[in-house]
Amino acid sequence: MKAVMNDATVRPAGVLDLPVLAELRWQFRTDGTEPTEDRTAFEKRFCERVSASFDDGSWRAWVATDDGEVVGHIYASRIGKLPNPVDEAETHLYLSNLYVRPEYRGRGLAAALLDAALADLDDIDATILWARPGTAGLYARYGFGESPEILERRPLTATTAE
């Protein structure tokens, strides 16, 4: 599936995109947060792991390009549920890392990336994601909302255990 917004295009990502995907992941995760890993080591580790996940199909990704330059991306992973004897799909979809470079925002690229990732949901029971501050409105337009069924637990630290 290809979507076009003005002069930008959304397409499936491949292994040739890995260096720029690593760069964008670095930008996404270090925006306002001090990294704990050397950038070169991170990018090498990212490329190795994501390449393997593309090969085995555990993750898919789409990129937004502008004049051939990758300016945004989104990732999706299908999570199999245990078999059940009722009429309910046995797969969840986990979306992660929707990111568009700041200078390309406001052009519909995030929406186009979401459209691509959500295009084939015939066998999906629920799609889940963790929204960054300020992004809930975009996701709400796609039917995302708070769920009383999903709980989250993060590792306990000294400050959270007190």
C-alpha positions as CSV (number, residue, x, y, z in Angstrom):
1,M,0.0,0.0,0.0
2,K,1.3,3.5,-0.8
3,A,-0.2,6.7,0.4
4,V,0.8,10.1,-1.0
5,M,0.6,13.4,0.8
6,N,1.6,16.3,-1.4
7,D,5.2,15.3,-2.3
8,A,5.6,12.7,0.4
9,T,5.0,9.0,0.2
10,V,4.5,6.2,2.7
11,R,5.9,2.8,1.9
12,P,6.9,-0.4,3.7
13,A,10.4,-0.2,5.2
14,G,13.2,-2.7,4.4
15,V,16.7,-3.6,5.4
16,L,18.1,-0.8,3.3
17,D,16.3,1.7,5.5
18,L,17.9,0.4,8.7
19,P,20.6,3.1,9.1
20,V,18.1,5.9,8.9
21,L,15.6,4.0,11.0
22,A,18.3,3.7,13.7
23,E,19.0,7.5,13.4
24,L,15.3,8.3,13.7
25,R,14.9,5.9,16.7
26,W,17.8,7.7,18.4
27,Q,16.2,11.1,17.8
28,F,12.8,9.8,19.0
29,R,14.1,8.3,22.2
30,T,16.7,10.9,23.2
31,D,14.5,14.0,22.7
32,G,14.8,15.5,26.1
33,T,16.3,12.3,27.6
34,E,20.1,11.7,28.2
35,P,21.1,8.5,26.4
36,T,22.9,5.8,28.5
37,E,24.4,4.2,25.4
38,D,26.9,5.4,22.9
39,R,25.1,6.3,19.6
40,T,27.3,4.2,17.4
41,A,26.9,1.1,19.6
42,F,23.1,1.8,19.8
43,E,22.7,2.1,16.0
44,K,24.7,-1.1,15.4
45,R,22.6,-3.0,17.9
46,F,19.4,-1.5,16.5
47,C,20.3,-2.5,12.9
48,E,21.1,-6.1,14.0
49,R,18.0,-6.6,16.0
50,V,15.5,-4.9,13.6
51,S,17.1,-6.7,10.6
52,A,16.5,-10.0,12.3
53,S,12.9,-9.0,13.2
54,F,12.2,-8.0,9.6
55,D,13.6,-11.4,8.4
56,D,11.4,-13.4,10.8
57,G,8.4,-11.2,10.4
58,S,8.0,-10.3,14.1
59,W,8.1,-6.6,13.2
60,R,7.0,-4.6,10.2
61,A,7.7,-1.0,9.6
62,W,6.6,1.8,7.2
63,V,8.5,4.9,6.4
64,A,7.3,8.4,5.2
65,T,9.6,9.8,2.5
66,D,9.9,13.3,1.1
67,D,11.9,13.5,-2.2
68,G,13.4,10.1,-1.3
69,E,14.5,11.1,2.2
70,V,13.0,9.1,5.1
71,V,11.4,11.6,7.4
72,G,9.2,9.4,9.6
73,H,8.2,5.8,10.6
74,I,6.0,3.5,12.5
75,Y,6.4,-0.1,13.6
76,A,3.8,-2.9,14.1
77,S,4.1,-6.4,15.7
78,R,1.4,-9.0,15.7
79,I,1.1,-10.7,19.1
80,G,-0.6,-14.1,19.1
81,K,-3.1,-14.8,21.8
82,L,-3.8,-18.2,23.2
83,P,-6.4,-20.2,21.3
84,N,-9.9,-19.7,22.6
85,P,-13.2,-21.4,21.9
86,V,-15.2,-18.2,21.2
87,D,-15.8,-15.9,18.2
88,E,-12.8,-13.6,18.9
89,A,-9.7,-12.9,16.9
90,E,-6.6,-14.5,18.3
91,T,-4.1,-11.8,17.5
92,H,-3.4,-8.4,18.9
93,L,-1.5,-5.6,17.1
94,Y,1.1,-3.6,18.9
95,L,2.1,-0.3,17.4
96,S,5.3,1.5,18.3
97,N,7.5,4.4,17.6
98,L,5.3,6.6,15.4
99,Y,7.7,9.5,14.7
100,V,7.9,12.3,12.1
101,R,10.9,14.6,12.0
102,P,9.7,18.0,13.6
103,E,10.2,20.0,10.4
104,Y,7.8,17.6,8.5
105,R,5.0,17.6,11.0
106,G,1.6,19.1,10.2
107,R,1.5,17.6,6.7
108,G,-0.5,14.5,7.5
109,L,2.4,12.1,7.6
110,A,1.7,10.7,11.0
111,A,-1.9,9.9,9.9
112,A,-0.6,8.3,6.6
113,L,1.8,6.2,8.6
114,L,-1.0,5.1,10.9
115,D,-3.2,4.3,7.9
116,A,-0.5,2.0,6.5
117,A,0.1,0.2,9.8
118,L,-3.7,-0.3,10.4
119,A,-4.6,-1.3,6.8
120,D,-4.9,-5.0,7.4
121,L,-6.7,-5.7,10.6
122,D,-9.1,-8.5,9.6
123,D,-7.6,-11.0,12.2
124,I,-6.9,-8.5,15.0
125,D,-8.8,-8.5,18.3
126,A,-7.3,-5.2,19.7
127,T,-4.6,-2.8,18.7
128,I,-2.5,-1.4,21.5
129,L,0.1,1.4,21.9
130,W,1.6,3.7,24.4
131,A,0.9,7.3,23.4
132,R,3.4,10.1,24.0
133,P,2.2,13.2,25.7
134,G,0.3,15.4,23.2
135,T,-0.5,12.6,20.8
136,A,-3.8,11.3,22.2
137,G,-5.9,13.4,19.8
138,L,-4.4,11.8,16.8
139,Y,-5.0,8.3,18.1
140,A,-8.5,9.2,19.2
141,R,-9.4,10.0,15.6
142,Y,-8.5,6.4,14.8
143,G,-10.7,5.0,17.6
144,F,-8.1,4.6,20.3
145,G,-9.1,5.3,23.8
146,E,-8.4,4.3,27.4
147,S,-9.2,0.7,28.3
148,P,-10.2,-0.6,31.7
149,E,-8.9,-4.0,30.6
150,I,-5.2,-3.2,30.0
151,L,-3.0,-2.8,33.0
152,E,0.7,-2.0,33.0
153,R,3.5,-2.9,35.4
154,R,7.0,-1.5,35.3
155,P,9.9,-2.8,37.3
156,L,9.7,-1.5,40.9
157,T,12.4,1.0,41.9
158,A,13.3,2.4,45.3
159,T,11.1,5.5,44.7
160,T,8.0,3.6,43.5
161,A,8.2,0.9,46.2
162,E,8.1,3.5,49.0
